[in-house]
Every structure is written in C-alpha cells, then in structure tokens.
Amino acid sequence: MNTTLLNLRVSNQVKDDFQTVCKLNSTTMTGEIVRFMSQFITAEIKRFKDYQNDSKEIEHLKKKRVTNNVKRTPIYETHGDMIKDPFTQTWVNKNSLGGLL
C-alpha cells in the first residue's frame, strides 16, 4: 500500500484530547484519521449519487410535464354558449369556432 505523509495544523488541546481518546480506544491517531477520511468519502459519494438521482428525477419530471402539456387540451373559460379567448380576453360564441376546440 502506498502512503503519503500528511501534516495537519490543529490546536494542542485538540491533538492532546484526540491522542488520549485514541489510547483509551487502543487505536492509533493515524488509523482514526484514515477512518474519518474514508467515512467522509463514502458519505459524500452517497450524497453526490443521491443528488445526481434527484437531479435526473427532476429532469425526468420536467420533461414529462412538458410532454404532457403538449398533449393536453387547454382549459378555456366558458359561460353558456360563450368561450373566452385566452389571448384577447374577448368572449366569442362556441358555435362560431367551427369545431376548432
């Protein structure tokens, strides 16, 4: 296994407390730091994958919505035989549209 020397700047109190806890647990400071780093990497990879899956799902839903919007018949405001043109906001008789809806 290839290894690399890693120097960290921490307060003396943190280093001393960390060293004491490692001794009480019969572990080495190096082993614990490597374990912390490995756990962090594993958690971040999961978070990135979850984000990618969420992003893909959102994109899928967005595309599905766009596709569904194309297939949908628009909802028009009506009153009796009259229908409101959504662009001009004027009322016209449904019969005058000649089956365009």
C-alpha positions as CSV (number, residue, x, y, z in Angstrom):
1,M,0.0,0.0,0.0
2,N,1.4,3.4,-1.0
3,T,1.2,6.0,1.8
4,T,1.7,9.7,2.0
5,L,2.8,11.8,4.9
6,L,0.0,14.2,5.9
7,N,0.7,17.2,8.2
8,L,-2.3,18.8,10.0
9,R,-2.5,22.0,11.9
10,V,-4.7,21.6,15.0
11,S,-4.7,23.2,18.4
12,N,-2.6,21.5,21.1
13,Q,-5.7,20.8,23.1
14,V,-7.5,19.0,20.2
15,K,-4.4,17.0,19.4
16,D,-3.9,16.0,23.1
17,D,-7.6,15.1,23.5
18,F,-7.5,13.1,20.3
19,Q,-4.4,11.3,21.3
20,T,-5.9,10.5,24.8
21,V,-9.1,9.1,23.3
22,C,-7.2,7.0,20.7
23,K,-5.1,5.5,23.5
24,L,-8.3,4.7,25.6
25,N,-9.7,3.0,22.5
26,S,-6.5,1.2,21.7
27,T,-6.3,2.8,18.3
28,T,-3.8,5.0,16.6
29,M,-4.3,8.6,15.6
30,T,-3.4,7.7,12.0
31,G,-5.9,4.9,11.9
32,E,-8.7,7.1,13.2
33,I,-7.9,9.9,10.8
34,V,-7.8,7.5,7.9
35,R,-11.1,6.0,9.1
36,F,-12.6,9.5,9.4
37,M,-11.5,10.3,5.9
38,S,-12.8,7.0,4.5
39,Q,-16.2,7.6,6.2
40,F,-16.3,11.1,4.9
41,I,-15.6,10.0,1.3
42,T,-18.2,7.2,1.5
43,A,-20.9,9.7,2.8
44,E,-20.0,12.3,0.2
45,I,-20.1,9.8,-2.7
46,K,-23.6,8.7,-1.5
47,R,-24.7,12.4,-1.2
48,F,-23.4,13.1,-4.8
49,K,-25.2,10.0,-6.1
50,D,-28.4,11.0,-4.3
51,Y,-28.1,14.4,-5.8
52,Q,-27.5,13.0,-9.3
53,N,-30.5,10.7,-8.9
54,D,-32.6,13.6,-7.6
55,S,-31.5,15.8,-10.5
56,K,-32.2,13.1,-13.0
57,E,-35.7,12.5,-11.5
58,I,-36.4,16.3,-11.5
59,E,-35.3,16.5,-15.1
60,H,-37.4,13.5,-16.0
61,L,-40.5,15.0,-14.3
62,K,-39.8,18.3,-16.1
63,K,-39.6,16.6,-19.5
64,K,-42.7,14.5,-18.7
65,R,-44.6,17.7,-17.7
66,V,-43.5,19.4,-20.9
67,T,-44.6,16.4,-22.9
68,N,-47.8,16.1,-21.0
69,N,-48.5,19.8,-21.6
70,V,-48.2,19.3,-25.3
71,K,-50.8,16.6,-25.2
72,R,-53.3,18.4,-23.0
73,T,-56.2,20.3,-24.3
74,P,-56.2,23.8,-22.9
75,I,-58.9,24.8,-20.4
76,Y,-61.0,27.7,-21.6
77,E,-63.2,29.9,-19.5
78,T,-66.8,29.4,-20.6
79,H,-70.2,30.8,-19.9
80,G,-73.2,29.2,-21.5
81,D,-72.5,29.2,-25.3
82,M,-69.7,31.7,-24.9
83,I,-66.0,31.0,-24.6
84,K,-63.3,33.5,-23.6
85,D,-60.3,33.8,-26.0
86,P,-57.2,33.5,-23.7
87,F,-55.2,35.9,-25.9
88,T,-57.6,38.7,-26.5
89,Q,-59.8,38.2,-23.4
90,T,-62.9,38.6,-25.6
91,W,-65.9,36.4,-25.5
92,V,-67.0,34.5,-28.6
93,N,-69.8,32.1,-29.4
94,K,-68.6,28.5,-29.3
95,N,-70.6,27.7,-32.5
96,S,-68.7,30.4,-34.4
97,L,-65.4,28.5,-33.9
98,G,-66.5,25.7,-36.3
99,G,-65.1,22.8,-34.2
100,L,-61.7,24.3,-33.6
101,L,-61.7,23.2,-30.0
